[in-house]
Amino acid sequence: MLTIWGGATGRTIRAHWMAHELALDYEPKLIGSRTGATQSEEFVALNVKEKIPVLVDGDFVLTESAAIVTYLGDTYGKDSGLVPEPNTHERARYNEWLSYIQMELDAHTLYVMRKHRDLATIYGEAPAAIDAAIEGFQKQVRFAENHLKRNEFLIGESFGAADLMLTSVLTWAKAYGIEISNRLAEYAESNCNRSAYQTAAELNFSISAGA
Ligand SMILES: N[C@@H](CCC(=O)N[C@@H](CS)C(=O)NCC(=O)O)C(=O)O
C-alpha cells in the first residue's frame, strides 16, 4: 500500500501529480506545512526533517519531492515513458533538468521568497534577498525558456516527469507574481490542463498551509 503524506504546497503537488499520472491507488494523508502536523510523533518517526512530502511504500520511506517523483516513475511506470531509463543519455538529461529545477528555480529563488516574505516572522525580513531572488529566477528560467522555444517538452516528444517538476515551479512563480514569458505560461497552462494535474491539484489544495 502506498501513502503520500502532505498537501497544500508546490512541492507536495509533485508527488500527488505523479501518482495520478500513473493512476496509482494510494492513500493521501493531507497534512499541511506550518500547521504543526509535521511535528507530530508519528510523522517525525517517518521524517526527522519534519518536511512534506513523504512517500511510504510498504516499509520503504522516501522523502524529497524529486526523489519521490523519480521513484514512482521507475517503480510503477516503466512503460509510461515519464522517467527515462537509467544509464541512458536521456536519464542524464533528466537528472540535469531536475537538479536545475530544484536548485535554481526552487531553493535559491522561490524558496528564498517564501522564507523572507511569507515566513519573515521566522526567517527575518530581507527585501534585498527577495529582489535578488526574483531577478535570479528570471535569469535562470531562460535556460528552460530557450529549450522550450524549440521543443514542446523538456525531454523527447512527450510530457514527462521533468515537465511535471518544471510546471510545479512555474505555477509557484505565477502565484508569487513573477512575470514569465508567453511561451512558458502557455507550456505551464497546457501541462496543468492534464486531467492527472487537475485531480491531483484538487486533492493537494483541498487543505491550506499554515502561516
Ligand atoms: N526539498 C524538499 C523540501 C520540502 C519542504 O521544505 N517542505 C515544506 C513545505 S513546502 C515543509 O514541509 N515544511 C515543514 C513545515 O512547514 O511544517 C522537497 O522538495 O521535498
The ligand as a Tripos MOL2 file, in Angstrom:
@<TRIPOS>MOLECULE
LIG
   20    19     1     0     0
SMALL
NO_CHARGES

@<TRIPOS>ATOM
      1 N1         13.4780   19.6320   -0.6740 N.3       1 LIG1
      2 C1         12.2350   19.2320   -0.0760 C.3       1 LIG1
      3 C2         11.5880   20.4330    0.5850 C.3       1 LIG1
      4 C3         10.4140   20.0350    1.4240 C.3       1 LIG1
      5 C4          9.8710   21.2070    2.2000 C.2       1 LIG1
      6 O1         10.5830   22.1790    2.5150 O.2       1 LIG1
      7 N2          8.6140   21.1170    2.5570 N.am      1 LIG1
      8 C5          7.9730   22.1780    3.3330 C.3       1 LIG1
      9 C6          6.6440   22.5360    2.7000 C.3       1 LIG1
     10 S1          6.8550   23.0250    1.0180 S.3       1 LIG1
     11 C7          7.6860   21.6640    4.7280 C.2       1 LIG1
     12 O2          7.3300   20.5170    4.8800 O.2       1 LIG1
     13 N3          7.8800   22.4580    5.7770 N.am      1 LIG1
     14 C8          7.6300   21.9680    7.1300 C.3       1 LIG1
     15 C9          6.5610   22.6960    7.8010 C.2       1 LIG1
     16 O3          6.3820   23.7940    7.3460 O.co2     1 LIG1
     17 O4          5.8890   22.2330    8.7180 O.co2     1 LIG1
     18 C10        11.3180   18.6140   -1.1430 C.2       1 LIG1
     19 O5         11.3870   19.0440   -2.3180 O.co2     1 LIG1
     20 O6         10.5570   17.7000   -0.8200 O.co2     1 LIG1
@<TRIPOS>BOND
     1     1     2 1
     2     2     3 1
     3     2    18 1
     4     3     4 1
     5     4     5 1
     6     5     6 2
     7     5     7 1
     8     7     8 1
     9     8     9 1
    10     8    11 1
    11     9    10 1
    12    11    12 2
    13    11    13 1
    14    13    14 1
    15    14    15 1
    16    15    16 2
    17    15    17 1
    18    18    19 2
    19    18    20 1
@<TRIPOS>SUBSTRUCTURE
     1 LIG1         1 GROUP 0 **** ****
